[in-house]
Amino acid sequence: MKKISIVLLMVVALAGNVCASVFTVSVADTPLVFIKREPKIKIAKPPVLILMHGLGSNEKDLFGLAAQVPDSFLVISLRAPYLYTQDGFAWYSVEFKGNQIIGNVAEMQKSKAKILKFIDDLEAKRLIDTKKVYLGGFSQGAIMSYEIALCKPEKIKGIIVLGGRLPDGLESRIAKREQLKNLKIFIAHGTEDKRIDFKKAGEANEFLKKLGLIPVFNKYPIGHSISDQMWLDAMNWLKKQG
C-alpha cells in the first residue's frame, strides 16, 4: 500500500504567546472512513447529506447531530484523511502566523479529490439521488464544503457552512459563474468566534452575492461552535430545498 508523508503543525498557547513545532507523520493512502445513518423513509435513491468535521476532530463529531437531519436523507459523516492527533484528523495541515491561519492547498486538493471520488462511488452504485447531494461542514469541514461546491458545482446541490471561511486561493479554481447559478448555500457563524472571525463569514457572503448567488446568512451569539438553534435553522433550510 502506498505511503505518503504529511507535515502537521501543533500549536501550544502559553501565557498568550503561540509556540509552534512541526513534525511528520506517515499515513496510509486509503479510502475515506465514514459512518452513516440510513434514511428513515424507504427511498430507492435518497438525497444525501455528507458531513465533514473540523480540524482535530473525527467522523463521530457531527454524526451526533444526525438524528435531526430530515428523515428522507441518507447521512454520511466522513473522517478526514490526515492524522492530526491520536484520535483527531485534518482535511489539510495548517500553519499559524500571527492572526493568520494558512492552509496547505496541495493537501486540500488531495482531500477534495478523495471526497469527489467518494461521491462518484455512491453515484456509481446507485445509492443516492445524484441531483440532491448536500455537503455540511464545520470549521475546516466548512472550508472544504466551499472548496468542493464552488469548484465542482455540477456535483453539489447545496452546502451548509458552519463557522467557516472561503478557502485560500479559491479565485484561481472557482467554476464559471453560469455553472454556479443553481447552488444553494446556508451560512451560519458565531459573532463571538475567536478561531475564525465572524467578519470572514460576512466576506464570504458578499463574495457569493457578487457571483449572483443568494446565500442564507445567519449569525448567532456564540463562539467557534454549533448551537442547537444554529443546527435547527440549518435543518429547516435543508427541508425547504426539496
C-alpha positions in Angstrom: 0.0 0.0 0.0 1.4 3.4 -0.9 2.5 5.6 1.9 2.6 9.4 2.0 4.3 11.8 4.3 2.4 14.8 5.7 3.6 17.8 7.7 1.4 18.7 10.7 1.7 21.8 12.8 0.9 21.6 16.5 0.3 24.8 18.3 0.5 25.3 22.0 -0.6 28.6 23.6 1.3 29.6 26.7 0.7 32.9 28.6 -0.8 34.5 25.5 2.2 33.5 23.2 1.9 31.0 20.4 4.7 28.4 20.2 4.8 26.2 17.1 6.5 22.9 16.4 6.5 20.8 13.2 6.6 17.1 12.9 5.9 14.5 10.2 3.5 11.5 10.3 3.2 8.7 7.8 -0.3 7.6 6.9 -1.8 5.1 4.5 -3.3 6.5 1.3 -6.6 4.7 1.9 -10.2 5.4 1.1 -12.1 7.7 3.4 -13.5 6.2 6.6 -17.2 7.1 7.3 -20.2 6.3 9.4 -23.8 6.6 8.2 -27.5 6.9 9.1 -29.9 5.3 6.6 -33.0 7.3 5.6 -35.9 6.7 8.0 -38.2 6.7 5.0 -37.6 3.9 2.4 -36.4 5.6 -0.8 -34.6 3.9 -3.6 -32.3 6.8 -4.3 -32.4 9.2 -1.3 -30.9 12.7 -1.1 -27.6 12.6 0.9 -26.1 15.0 3.4 -22.3 14.4 3.7 -20.9 15.8 6.9 -17.3 17.0 7.3 -15.8 17.7 10.7 -13.3 20.4 11.8 -9.6 20.3 12.4 -8.5 17.7 15.0 -11.9 16.0 15.2 -13.3 12.9 13.6 -16.4 11.4 11.9 -18.2 10.8 15.3 -18.4 14.6 16.0 -21.0 15.9 13.6 -22.7 12.5 13.4 -24.1 13.2 16.9 -26.4 15.7 15.1 -27.6 13.2 12.5 -30.9 12.5 14.4 -32.2 15.9 13.5 -31.5 15.6 9.8 -34.7 15.2 7.7 -36.0 11.6 7.6 -35.6 11.2 3.8 -31.9 11.8 3.9 -29.0 9.4 3.9 -26.5 10.9 6.3 -22.8 10.2 5.9 -20.1 11.6 8.2 -16.6 11.4 6.8 -13.3 11.2 8.6 -10.6 13.5 7.2 -7.6 11.6 5.7 -4.7 13.3 7.6 -3.8 12.3 11.1 -3.6 15.4 13.5 -3.7 13.9 17.0 -4.2 10.4 18.3 -8.0 10.5 17.6 -8.2 13.6 15.6 -7.9 14.2 11.9 -7.4 17.1 9.4 -8.5 17.7 5.8 -5.2 19.5 5.4 -2.4 20.8 7.6 -2.3 24.4 8.7 0.3 27.0 9.7 -0.4 29.7 12.3 1.3 33.0 11.6 0.2 35.7 14.0 -3.5 36.0 13.5 -3.4 34.2 10.1 -4.2 30.5 9.6 -2.6 29.4 6.3 -3.8 26.1 4.9 -1.8 23.6 2.8 -3.6 23.9 -0.5 -1.9 20.9 -2.0 -3.3 18.7 0.8 -6.7 20.4 0.5 -6.8 19.4 -3.2 -6.0 15.8 -2.3 -8.8 15.7 0.2 -11.2 17.3 -2.3 -10.3 14.6 -4.9 -11.0 11.9 -2.3 -14.4 13.4 -1.4 -15.4 13.7 -5.0 -14.3 10.1 -5.7 -16.4 9.1 -2.7 -19.5 10.8 -4.2 -18.8 9.3 -7.6 -18.7 5.8 -5.9 -22.1 6.4 -4.3 -23.5 7.5 -7.6 -22.0 4.5 -9.5 -23.6 2.2 -7.0 -26.9 4.0 -7.5 -27.1 4.6 -3.7 -28.1 8.3 -3.9 -30.1 10.8 -5.8 -27.3 12.4 -7.9 -29.3 15.7 -8.1 -29.6 16.0 -4.3 -26.1 15.9 -2.9 -25.5 18.3 0.0 -22.4 19.0 2.0 -22.4 20.1 5.6 -19.2 21.2 7.3 -17.9 22.8 10.5 -14.7 25.0 10.6 -12.2 23.2 8.3 -15.0 21.0 7.1 -16.9 24.1 6.2 -14.0 25.4 4.2 -13.9 22.1 2.3 -17.6 22.5 1.6 -16.9 25.8 -0.1 -14.0 24.4 -2.0 -15.9 21.5 -3.4 -19.2 23.2 -4.2 -17.7 26.3 -5.8 -15.1 24.4 -7.8 -17.4 21.5 -8.8 -20.9 22.8 -8.6 -22.2 20.2 -11.1 -21.7 17.6 -8.3 -23.4 19.5 -5.4 -26.9 20.9 -4.9 -26.2 22.8 -1.7 -23.9 23.3 1.2 -24.3 24.1 4.9 -21.3 26.2 6.1 -20.9 26.4 9.9 -18.1 28.5 11.4 -16.2 28.6 8.1 -14.5 30.8 5.6 -13.6 30.8 2.0 -10.5 28.6 1.1 -7.2 30.2 0.4 -6.6 30.9 -3.4 -10.2 30.0 -4.3 -10.4 32.6 -7.1 -8.0 30.6 -9.3 -10.1 27.4 -9.0 -13.7 28.6 -8.9 -16.1 27.4 -11.6 -17.6 29.8 -14.1 -20.5 32.0 -12.9 -23.0 30.2 -15.2 -22.2 26.9 -13.6 -22.7 28.2 -10.1 -26.2 29.7 -10.6 -28.2 26.8 -9.1 -26.0 26.3 -6.0 -27.8 26.7 -2.6 -25.9 27.9 0.4 -26.6 28.2 4.1 -24.0 30.1 6.2 -24.1 30.2 10.0 -21.4 31.8 12.2 -20.9 32.8 15.8 -20.4 36.6 16.4 -18.0 35.7 19.2 -15.9 33.3 17.2 -12.2 33.7 18.1 -10.9 30.9 15.8 -12.4 32.1 12.5 -13.5 35.7 12.9 -17.2 36.5 12.2 -16.1 39.0 9.5 -14.8 36.1 7.4 -18.4 34.8 7.1 -19.5 38.3 6.1 -16.8 38.5 3.5 -17.8 35.1 2.1 -21.5 36.2 2.0 -20.6 39.3 0.0 -18.3 37.4 -2.4 -21.1 34.9 -3.1 -23.6 37.6 -3.8 -21.2 39.2 -6.3 -21.3 35.8 -8.1 -25.1 36.1 -8.4 -25.8 33.6 -5.6 -28.3 34.2 -2.8 -26.9 32.6 0.3 -28.9 32.4 3.6 -26.6 34.1 6.2 -27.4 33.7 9.9 -25.4 34.9 12.9 -25.5 33.6 16.5 -24.2 35.0 19.8 -21.7 32.1 20.3 -18.1 31.3 19.8 -16.5 28.7 17.5 -19.2 26.1 17.9 -22.6 24.8 16.8 -25.5 25.8 18.9 -28.9 24.0 19.0 -30.5 26.9 17.2 -27.9 27.1 14.5 -28.4 23.4 13.7 -32.2 23.7 13.8 -32.1 26.6 11.4 -29.8 24.6 9.1 -32.1 21.6 9.1 -35.2 23.7 8.4 -33.3 25.2 5.5 -32.4 21.7 4.2 -36.1 20.6 4.4 -37.1 23.5 2.2 -34.6 22.6 -0.6 -36.7 19.6 -1.6 
